[in-house]
C-alpha cells in the first residue's frame, strides 16, 4: 500500500506544479518524507521478522 500512496503523492505534486510551482514543491517534499518514513517502517518490520526466524 505504501508504494501506491507514494506514487499518488508524486502524481498530485506534478499536477499541482502546473498551477503553482511552490505548492508542487511542497507536496513533492511531503512525498519524499512519506517515502522515507515508509522505508523506515519496512526496515523495522524486516528486522523483527529476521529475529523471529
C-alpha distance matrix in Angstrom:
0.0 3.8 5.6 5.3 6.4 8.8 10.2 10.8 12.6 14.6 15.5 16.8 18.6 20.4 21.5 22.7 24.5 26.7 28.1 28.1 27.5 27.4 24.7 22.7 23.3 22.2 18.8 18.5 19.4 17.0 14.2 15.7 16.0 12.3 11.5 14.3 13.3 9.9 12.1 14.6 12.6 11.5 15.2 16.5 14.7 16.1 19.5 19.6 19.0 21.7 24.1 23.8 24.8
3.8 0.0 3.8 5.4 5.2 6.2 8.7 9.9 10.6 12.4 14.2 15.4 16.6 18.6 20.2 21.0 22.5 25.1 26.5 26.0 25.1 24.8 22.3 20.3 20.4 19.3 16.2 15.5 16.1 13.8 11.0 12.1 12.3 8.8 7.7 10.5 9.8 6.4 8.9 11.6 10.1 9.5 13.0 14.6 13.6 15.0 18.1 18.7 18.6 21.0 23.3 23.6 24.8
5.6 3.8 0.0 3.8 5.4 5.0 6.1 8.5 9.8 10.6 12.2 14.2 15.3 16.6 18.5 19.9 21.0 23.3 25.2 25.0 23.9 24.1 21.9 19.3 19.5 19.1 15.9 14.6 15.8 14.3 10.8 11.7 13.0 10.1 8.0 11.2 11.7 8.5 9.8 13.3 12.7 11.3 14.4 16.7 15.8 16.5 19.7 20.9 20.4 22.4 25.1 25.6 26.2
5.3 5.4 3.8 0.0 3.8 5.5 5.3 6.1 8.7 10.0 10.5 12.3 14.2 15.5 16.7 18.3 20.0 21.8 23.6 23.8 23.3 23.7 21.1 18.7 19.6 19.2 15.6 14.9 16.7 14.9 11.5 13.5 14.9 11.7 10.5 14.1 14.3 11.3 13.3 16.5 15.5 14.5 17.8 19.8 18.6 19.6 22.9 23.7 23.2 25.4 28.0 28.2 28.9
6.4 5.2 5.4 3.8 0.0 3.8 5.5 5.0 6.2 8.7 9.8 10.5 12.3 14.4 15.4 16.3 18.2 20.5 21.8 21.6 21.2 21.2 18.4 16.3 17.2 16.2 12.7 12.6 14.1 11.7 8.8 11.3 12.2 8.9 8.8 12.5 12.2 10.0 12.7 15.4 14.5 14.4 17.7 19.3 18.6 20.2 23.1 23.8 23.8 26.2 28.4 28.8 30.0
8.8 6.2 5.0 5.5 3.8 0.0 3.8 5.4 5.2 6.3 8.6 10.0 10.6 12.6 14.5 15.3 16.5 19.1 20.7 20.2 19.1 19.2 16.9 14.5 14.7 14.2 11.0 9.9 11.3 9.7 6.2 8.1 9.8 7.1 6.1 9.9 10.8 9.0 11.0 14.0 14.0 13.9 16.7 18.8 18.7 19.8 22.5 23.8 24.0 25.9 28.3 29.0 30.1
10.2 8.7 6.1 5.3 5.5 3.8 0.0 3.8 5.5 5.1 6.1 8.6 9.8 10.6 12.5 14.2 15.3 17.3 19.4 19.5 18.5 19.3 17.1 14.2 15.0 15.3 11.9 10.6 13.0 12.1 8.5 10.4 12.9 10.8 9.4 13.1 14.4 12.5 14.0 17.3 17.4 16.8 19.5 21.9 21.5 22.3 25.3 26.6 26.4 28.2 30.9 31.6 32.3
10.8 9.9 8.5 6.1 5.0 5.4 3.8 0.0 3.8 5.4 5.0 6.2 8.5 9.9 10.7 12.2 14.1 15.9 17.5 17.9 17.6 18.3 15.6 13.1 14.7 14.6 10.8 10.7 13.4 11.8 8.9 11.9 13.8 11.4 11.3 15.1 15.7 14.1 16.4 19.3 19.0 18.8 21.8 23.8 23.3 24.5 27.5 28.5 28.4 30.6 33.0 33.5 34.5
12.6 10.6 9.8 8.7 6.2 5.2 5.5 3.8 0.0 3.8 5.4 5.2 6.2 8.8 10.0 10.4 12.1 14.7 15.9 15.5 15.0 15.2 12.5 10.2 11.4 10.9 7.1 7.3 9.8 8.2 5.6 9.1 10.8 9.0 9.6 13.1 13.9 13.1 15.5 18.0 18.2 18.6 21.3 23.1 23.2 24.7 27.3 28.4 28.8 30.8 33.0 33.8 35.0
14.6 12.4 10.6 10.0 8.7 6.3 5.1 5.4 3.8 0.0 3.8 5.4 4.9 6.3 8.8 9.8 10.4 12.9 14.9 14.6 13.4 14.2 12.3 9.1 10.1 10.8 7.6 6.1 9.3 9.2 6.3 8.6 11.5 10.6 10.2 13.5 15.2 14.5 16.1 18.9 19.7 19.7 22.0 24.4 24.7 25.6 28.2 29.7 30.0 31.6 34.1 35.1 36.1
15.5 14.2 12.2 10.5 9.8 8.6 6.1 5.0 5.4 3.8 0.0 3.8 5.3 5.2 6.4 8.7 9.9 11.4 13.6 14.2 13.8 15.3 13.1 10.0 12.0 13.0 9.7 9.1 12.7 12.4 9.8 12.4 15.2 13.9 13.6 17.1 18.6 17.5 19.2 22.2 22.6 22.5 25.0 27.3 27.2 28.2 31.0 32.4 32.4 34.2 36.7 37.5 38.3
16.8 15.4 14.2 12.3 10.5 10.0 8.6 6.2 5.2 5.4 3.8 0.0 3.8 5.4 5.1 6.1 8.5 10.2 11.3 11.9 12.2 13.2 10.4 8.0 10.7 11.0 7.6 8.6 12.0 11.2 9.6 12.9 15.0 13.8 14.5 17.8 18.8 18.3 20.5 23.1 23.3 23.7 26.4 28.3 28.4 29.7 32.4 33.5 33.8 35.8 38.1 38.8 40.0
18.6 16.6 15.3 14.2 12.3 10.6 9.8 8.5 6.2 4.9 5.3 3.8 0.0 3.8 5.5 5.1 6.0 8.9 10.2 9.8 9.1 10.1 7.9 4.7 7.1 8.0 5.3 5.5 9.1 9.4 8.3 10.9 13.3 13.2 13.8 16.6 18.2 18.2 20.1 22.4 23.3 23.9 26.1 28.1 28.7 29.9 32.2 33.7 34.3 36.0 38.2 39.3 40.5
20.4 18.6 16.6 15.5 14.4 12.6 10.6 9.9 8.8 6.3 5.2 5.4 3.8 0.0 3.8 5.5 5.1 6.8 9.4 9.9 9.1 11.4 10.0 6.5 8.9 11.0 8.9 8.1 11.9 12.8 11.3 13.4 16.3 16.2 16.2 19.1 21.0 20.7 22.2 24.9 25.9 26.0 28.2 30.5 31.0 31.8 34.3 36.0 36.3 37.8 40.3 41.4 42.3
21.5 20.2 18.5 16.7 15.4 14.5 12.5 10.7 10.0 8.8 6.4 5.1 5.5 3.8 0.0 3.8 5.4 5.5 7.4 9.1 9.8 12.1 10.2 7.6 11.0 12.5 10.3 10.8 14.5 14.7 13.6 16.3 18.8 18.3 18.7 21.8 23.3 22.9 24.8 27.4 28.0 28.3 30.8 32.9 33.1 34.2 36.8 38.2 38.5 40.3 42.7 43.5 44.5
22.7 21.0 19.9 18.3 16.3 15.3 14.2 12.2 10.4 9.8 8.7 6.1 5.1 5.5 3.8 0.0 3.8 5.3 5.4 6.0 7.3 9.0 6.6 5.0 8.8 9.8 8.2 9.7 12.9 13.1 13.0 15.7 17.7 17.7 18.7 21.5 22.7 22.9 25.0 27.2 27.9 28.7 31.0 32.9 33.4 34.8 37.2 38.5 39.1 40.9 43.1 44.1 45.3
24.5 22.5 21.0 20.0 18.2 16.5 15.3 14.1 12.1 10.4 9.9 8.5 6.0 5.1 5.4 3.8 0.0 3.8 5.3 4.9 4.4 7.3 6.7 4.2 7.1 9.5 9.0 9.3 12.3 13.7 13.6 15.5 17.9 18.5 19.2 21.6 23.4 23.8 25.4 27.7 28.8 29.5 31.5 33.6 34.4 35.5 37.7 39.3 40.0 41.5 43.8 45.0 46.1
26.7 25.1 23.3 21.8 20.5 19.1 17.3 15.9 14.7 12.9 11.4 10.2 8.9 6.8 5.5 5.3 3.8 0.0 3.8 5.9 6.8 10.1 9.7 7.9 10.9 13.2 12.5 12.9 16.1 17.3 17.0 19.0 21.5 21.9 22.4 25.0 26.8 27.0 28.6 31.0 32.1 32.5 34.6 36.8 37.4 38.4 40.8 42.4 42.9 44.5 46.8 48.0 49.0
28.1 26.5 25.2 23.6 21.8 20.7 19.4 17.5 15.9 14.9 13.6 11.3 10.2 9.4 7.4 5.4 5.3 3.8 0.0 3.8 6.7 9.2 8.5 8.2 11.4 12.9 12.7 14.1 16.8 17.7 18.0 20.3 22.3 22.7 23.8 26.3 27.8 28.2 30.1 32.3 33.2 34.0 36.2 38.1 38.7 40.1 42.3 43.7 44.4 46.2 48.3 49.4 50.7
28.1 26.0 25.0 23.8 21.6 20.2 19.5 17.9 15.5 14.6 14.2 11.9 9.8 9.9 9.1 6.0 4.9 5.9 3.8 0.0 3.8 5.5 5.5 6.2 8.6 10.1 10.8 12.2 14.4 15.5 16.5 18.5 20.2 21.1 22.4 24.5 26.0 26.9 28.7 30.5 31.7 32.8 34.7 36.5 37.5 38.9 40.9 42.4 43.4 45.0 47.0 48.3 49.7
27.5 25.1 23.9 23.3 21.2 19.1 18.5 17.6 15.0 13.4 13.8 12.2 9.1 9.1 9.8 7.3 4.4 6.8 6.7 3.8 0.0 3.8 5.6 5.0 6.0 8.6 9.9 10.2 12.2 14.2 15.0 16.3 18.3 19.7 20.7 22.4 24.3 25.4 26.8 28.6 30.2 31.2 32.8 34.8 36.0 37.1 39.0 40.8 41.8 43.1 45.2 46.7 48.0
27.4 24.8 24.1 23.7 21.2 19.2 19.3 18.3 15.2 14.2 15.3 13.2 10.1 11.4 12.1 9.0 7.3 10.1 9.2 5.5 3.8 0.0 3.8 5.3 5.1 6.3 8.8 9.8 10.6 12.4 14.2 15.3 16.7 18.4 19.9 21.2 22.8 24.4 25.9 27.3 28.9 30.3 31.8 33.4 34.9 36.3 37.9 39.5 40.9 42.3 44.0 45.6 47.1
24.7 22.3 21.9 21.1 18.4 16.9 17.1 15.6 12.5 12.3 13.1 10.4 7.9 10.0 10.2 6.6 6.7 9.7 8.5 5.5 5.6 3.8 0.0 3.8 5.4 5.0 6.2 8.5 9.9 10.6 12.3 14.3 15.4 16.4 18.2 20.0 21.1 22.4 24.5 25.9 27.0 28.5 30.3 31.8 33.0 34.6 36.4 37.8 39.0 40.7 42.4 43.8 45.4
22.7 20.3 19.3 18.7 16.3 14.5 14.2 13.1 10.2 9.1 10.0 8.0 4.7 6.5 7.6 5.0 4.2 7.9 8.2 6.2 5.0 5.3 3.8 0.0 3.8 5.4 5.2 6.1 8.6 9.8 10.4 12.3 14.3 15.2 16.3 18.4 20.0 20.8 22.6 24.5 25.7 26.7 28.6 30.4 31.5 32.8 34.8 36.3 37.3 38.9 40.9 42.2 43.6
23.3 20.4 19.5 19.6 17.2 14.7 15.0 14.7 11.4 10.1 12.0 10.7 7.1 8.9 11.0 8.8 7.1 10.9 11.4 8.6 6.0 5.1 5.4 3.8 0.0 3.8 5.5 5.0 6.2 8.6 9.7 10.5 12.4 14.1 15.1 16.5 18.5 19.8 21.1 22.7 24.4 25.6 27.0 28.9 30.4 31.5 33.2 35.0 36.2 37.5 39.4 41.0 42.4
22.2 19.3 19.1 19.2 16.2 14.2 15.3 14.6 10.9 10.8 13.0 11.0 8.0 11.0 12.5 9.8 9.5 13.2 12.9 10.1 8.6 6.3 5.0 5.4 3.8 0.0 3.8 5.4 5.2 6.2 8.6 9.9 10.7 12.3 14.2 15.4 16.7 18.4 20.2 21.3 22.7 24.4 25.9 27.4 28.8 30.4 31.9 33.4 34.9 36.4 38.0 39.5 41.2
18.8 16.2 15.9 15.6 12.7 11.0 11.9 10.8 7.1 7.6 9.7 7.6 5.3 8.9 10.3 8.2 9.0 12.5 12.7 10.8 9.9 8.8 6.2 5.2 5.5 3.8 0.0 3.8 5.5 5.0 6.1 8.7 9.8 10.3 12.1 14.2 15.2 16.2 18.4 20.0 20.9 22.3 24.3 25.8 26.8 28.4 30.3 31.7 32.8 34.5 36.3 37.6 39.2
18.5 15.5 14.6 14.9 12.6 9.9 10.6 10.7 7.3 6.1 9.1 8.6 5.5 8.1 10.8 9.7 9.3 12.9 14.1 12.2 10.2 9.8 8.5 6.1 5.0 5.4 3.8 0.0 3.8 5.4 5.0 6.3 8.7 9.8 10.4 12.4 14.3 15.2 16.6 18.5 20.0 21.0 22.6 24.6 25.8 26.9 28.8 30.6 31.6 32.9 35.0 36.4 37.7
19.4 16.1 15.8 16.7 14.1 11.3 13.0 13.4 9.8 9.3 12.7 12.0 9.1 11.9 14.5 12.9 12.3 16.1 16.8 14.4 12.2 10.6 9.9 8.6 6.2 5.2 5.5 3.8 0.0 3.8 5.3 5.0 6.3 8.6 9.7 10.6 12.5 14.2 15.5 16.7 18.5 20.0 21.2 22.9 24.6 25.8 27.3 29.1 30.5 31.7 33.4 35.2 36.7
17.0 13.8 14.3 14.9 11.7 9.7 12.1 11.8 8.2 9.2 12.4 11.2 9.4 12.8 14.7 13.1 13.7 17.3 17.7 15.5 14.2 12.4 10.6 9.8 8.6 6.2 5.0 5.4 3.8 0.0 3.8 5.4 5.1 6.1 8.5 9.8 10.6 12.2 14.3 15.4 16.6 18.3 20.0 21.3 22.7 24.4 26.0 27.3 28.7 30.4 31.9 33.4 35.1
14.2 11.0 10.8 11.5 8.8 6.2 8.5 8.9 5.6 6.3 9.8 9.6 8.3 11.3 13.6 13.0 13.6 17.0 18.0 16.5 15.0 14.2 12.3 10.4 9.7 8.6 6.1 5.0 5.3 3.8 0.0 3.8 5.4 5.0 6.0 8.6 9.9 10.4 12.3 14.3 15.3 16.3 18.3 20.1 21.0 22.4 24.4 25.9 26.9 28.5 30.5 31.8 33.2
15.7 12.1 11.7 13.5 11.3 8.1 10.4 11.9 9.1 8.6 12.4 12.9 10.9 13.4 16.3 15.7 15.5 19.0 20.3 18.5 16.3 15.3 14.3 12.3 10.5 9.9 8.7 6.3 5.0 5.4 3.8 0.0 3.8 5.4 5.0 6.2 8.7 9.8 10.7 12.4 14.3 15.3 16.5 18.6 20.1 21.1 22.7 24.6 25.8 27.0 28.9 30.6 31.9
16.0 12.3 13.0 14.9 12.2 9.8 12.9 13.8 10.8 11.5 15.2 15.0 13.3 16.3 18.8 17.7 17.9 21.5 22.3 20.2 18.3 16.7 15.4 14.3 12.4 10.7 9.8 8.7 6.3 5.1 5.4 3.8 0.0 3.8 5.4 5.1 6.3 8.6 10.0 10.7 12.5 14.3 15.4 16.8 18.6 20.1 21.3 23.0 24.6 25.9 27.4 29.1 30.9
12.3 8.8 10.1 11.7 8.9 7.1 10.8 11.4 9.0 10.6 13.9 13.8 13.2 16.2 18.3 17.7 18.5 21.9 22.7 21.1 19.7 18.4 16.4 15.2 14.1 12.3 10.3 9.8 8.6 6.1 5.0 5.4 3.8 0.0 3.8 5.4 5.1 6.2 8.7 9.9 10.6 12.3 14.3 15.5 16.6 18.4 20.1 21.4 22.7 24.5 26.1 27.4 29.1
11.5 7.7 8.0 10.5 8.8 6.1 9.4 11.3 9.6 10.2 13.6 14.5 13.8 16.2 18.7 18.7 19.2 22.4 23.8 22.4 20.7 19.9 18.2 16.3 15.1 14.2 12.1 10.4 9.7 8.5 6.0 5.0 5.4 3.8 0.0 3.8 5.5 5.1 6.3 8.8 10.0 10.6 12.4 14.5 15.4 16.5 18.5 20.2 21.1 22.6 24.6 26.1 27.4
14.3 10.5 11.2 14.1 12.5 9.9 13.1 15.1 13.1 13.5 17.1 17.8 16.6 19.1 21.8 21.5 21.6 25.0 26.3 24.5 22.4 21.2 20.0 18.4 16.5 15.4 14.2 12.4 10.6 9.8 8.6 6.2 5.1 5.4 3.8 0.0 3.8 5.4 5.2 6.3 8.7 9.9 10.6 12.5 14.4 15.4 16.7 18.7 20.1 21.2 22.9 24.8 26.2
13.3 9.8 11.7 14.3 12.2 10.8 14.4 15.7 13.9 15.2 18.6 18.8 18.2 21.0 23.3 22.7 23.4 26.8 27.8 26.0 24.3 22.8 21.1 20.0 18.5 16.7 15.2 14.3 12.5 10.6 9.9 8.7 6.3 5.1 5.5 3.8 0.0 3.8 5.4 5.1 6.2 8.6 9.8 10.7 12.4 14.3 15.5 16.8 18.5 20.1 21.4 23.0 24.9
9.9 6.4 8.5 11.3 10.0 9.0 12.5 14.1 13.1 14.5 17.5 18.3 18.2 20.7 22.9 22.9 23.8 27.0 28.2 26.9 25.4 24.4 22.4 20.8 19.8 18.4 16.2 15.2 14.2 12.2 10.4 9.8 8.6 6.2 5.1 5.4 3.8 0.0 3.8 5.5 5.2 6.1 8.6 10.0 10.6 12.3 14.4 15.6 16.6 18.4 20.2 21.4 23.0
12.1 8.9 9.8 13.3 12.7 11.0 14.0 16.4 15.5 16.1 19.2 20.5 20.1 22.2 24.8 25.0 25.4 28.6 30.1 28.7 26.8 25.9 24.5 22.6 21.1 20.2 18.4 16.6 15.5 14.3 12.3 10.7 10.0 8.7 6.3 5.2 5.4 3.8 0.0 3.8 5.4 5.0 6.0 8.6 9.8 10.4 12.3 14.3 15.2 16.3 18.4 20.1 21.3
14.6 11.6 13.3 16.5 15.4 14.0 17.3 19.3 18.0 18.9 22.2 23.1 22.4 24.9 27.4 27.2 27.7 31.0 32.3 30.5 28.6 27.3 25.9 24.5 22.7 21.3 20.0 18.5 16.7 15.4 14.3 12.4 10.7 9.9 8.8 6.3 5.1 5.5 3.8 0.0 3.8 5.4 5.1 6.3 8.7 9.9 10.7 12.5 14.4 15.4 16.8 18.7 20.4
12.6 10.1 12.7 15.5 14.5 14.0 17.4 19.0 18.2 19.7 22.6 23.3 23.3 25.9 28.0 27.9 28.8 32.1 33.2 31.7 30.2 28.9 27.0 25.7 24.4 22.7 20.9 20.0 18.5 16.6 15.3 14.3 12.5 10.6 10.0 8.7 6.2 5.2 5.4 3.8 0.0 3.8 5.4 5.2 6.2 8.7 10.0 10.8 12.5 14.4 15.6 16.9 18.9
11.5 9.5 11.3 14.5 14.4 13.9 16.8 18.8 18.6 19.7 22.5 23.7 23.9 26.0 28.3 28.7 29.5 32.5 34.0 32.8 31.2 30.3 28.5 26.7 25.6 24.4 22.3 21.0 20.0 18.3 16.3 15.3 14.3 12.3 10.6 9.9 8.6 6.1 5.0 5.4 3.8 0.0 3.8 5.5 5.1 6.2 8.7 10.0 10.6 12.3 14.4 15.5 16.9
15.2 13.0 14.4 17.8 17.7 16.7 19.5 21.8 21.3 22.0 25.0 26.4 26.1 28.2 30.8 31.0 31.5 34.6 36.2 34.7 32.8 31.8 30.3 28.6 27.0 25.9 24.3 22.6 21.2 20.0 18.3 16.5 15.4 14.3 12.4 10.6 9.8 8.6 6.0 5.1 5.4 3.8 0.0 3.8 5.4 5.1 6.3 8.7 9.9 10.6 12.4 14.4 15.7
16.5 14.6 16.7 19.8 19.3 18.8 21.9 23.8 23.1 24.4 27.3 28.3 28.1 30.5 32.9 32.9 33.6 36.8 38.1 36.5 34.8 33.4 31.8 30.4 28.9 27.4 25.8 24.6 22.9 21.3 20.1 18.6 16.8 15.5 14.5 12.5 10.7 10.0 8.6 6.3 5.2 5.5 3.8 0.0 3.8 5.4 5.1 6.3 8.7 9.9 10.7 12.6 14.6
14.7 13.6 15.8 18.6 18.6 18.7 21.5 23.3 23.2 24.7 27.2 28.4 28.7 31.0 33.1 33.4 34.4 37.4 38.7 37.5 36.0 34.9 33.0 31.5 30.4 28.8 26.8 25.8 24.6 22.7 21.0 20.1 18.6 16.6 15.4 14.4 12.4 10.6 9.8 8.7 6.2 5.1 5.4 3.8 0.0 3.8 5.5 5.2 6.3 8.7 10.0 10.8 12.7
16.1 15.0 16.5 19.6 20.2 19.8 22.3 24.5 24.7 25.6 28.2 29.7 29.9 31.8 34.2 34.8 35.5 38.4 40.1 38.9 37.1 36.3 34.6 32.8 31.5 30.4 28.4 26.9 25.8 24.4 22.4 21.1 20.1 18.4 16.5 15.4 14.3 12.3 10.4 9.9 8.7 6.2 5.1 5.4 3.8 0.0 3.8 5.4 5.0 6.2 8.7 9.9 10.9
19.5 18.1 19.7 22.9 23.1 22.5 25.3 27.5 27.3 28.2 31.0 32.4 32.2 34.3 36.8 37.2 37.7 40.8 42.3 40.9 39.0 37.9 36.4 34.8 33.2 31.9 30.3 28.8 27.3 26.0 24.4 22.7 21.3 20.1 18.5 16.7 15.5 14.4 12.3 10.7 10.0 8.7 6.3 5.1 5.5 3.8 0.0 3.8 5.4 5.1 6.2 8.7 10.1
19.6 18.7 20.9 23.7 23.8 23.8 26.6 28.5 28.4 29.7 32.4 33.5 33.7 36.0 38.2 38.5 39.3 42.4 43.7 42.4 40.8 39.5 37.8 36.3 35.0 33.4 31.7 30.6 29.1 27.3 25.9 24.6 23.0 21.4 20.2 18.7 16.8 15.6 14.3 12.5 10.8 10.0 8.7 6.3 5.2 5.4 3.8 0.0 3.8 5.5 5.2 6.3 8.9
19.0 18.6 20.4 23.2 23.8 24.0 26.4 28.4 28.8 30.0 32.4 33.8 34.3 36.3 38.5 39.1 40.0 42.9 44.4 43.4 41.8 40.9 39.0 37.3 36.2 34.9 32.8 31.6 30.5 28.7 26.9 25.8 24.6 22.7 21.1 20.1 18.5 16.6 15.2 14.4 12.5 10.6 9.9 8.7 6.3 5.0 5.4 3.8 0.0 3.8 5.4 5.2 6.5
21.7 21.0 22.4 25.4 26.2 25.9 28.2 30.6 30.8 31.6 34.2 35.8 36.0 37.8 40.3 40.9 41.5 44.5 46.2 45.0 43.1 42.3 40.7 38.9 37.5 36.4 34.5 32.9 31.7 30.4 28.5 27.0 25.9 24.5 22.6 21.2 20.1 18.4 16.3 15.4 14.4 12.3 10.6 9.9 8.7 6.2 5.1 5.5 3.8 0.0 3.8 5.5 5.4
24.1 23.3 25.1 28.0 28.4 28.3 30.9 33.0 33.0 34.1 36.7 38.1 38.2 40.3 42.7 43.1 43.8 46.8 48.3 47.0 45.2 44.0 42.4 40.9 39.4 38.0 36.3 35.0 33.4 31.9 30.5 28.9 27.4 26.1 24.6 22.9 21.4 20.2 18.4 16.8 15.6 14.4 12.4 10.7 10.0 8.7 6.2 5.2 5.4 3.8 0.0 3.8 5.5
23.8 23.6 25.6 28.2 28.8 29.0 31.6 33.5 33.8 35.1 37.5 38.8 39.3 41.4 43.5 44.1 45.0 48.0 49.4 48.3 46.7 45.6 43.8 42.2 41.0 39.5 37.6 36.4 35.2 33.4 31.8 30.6 29.1 27.4 26.1 24.8 23.0 21.4 20.1 18.7 16.9 15.5 14.4 12.6 10.8 9.9 8.7 6.3 5.2 5.5 3.8 0.0 3.8
24.8 24.8 26.2 28.9 30.0 30.1 32.3 34.5 35.0 36.1 38.3 40.0 40.5 42.3 44.5 45.3 46.1 49.0 50.7 49.7 48.0 47.1 45.4 43.6 42.4 41.2 39.2 37.7 36.7 35.1 33.2 31.9 30.9 29.1 27.4 26.2 24.9 23.0 21.3 20.4 18.9 16.9 15.7 14.6 12.7 10.9 10.1 8.9 6.5 5.4 5.5 3.8 0.0
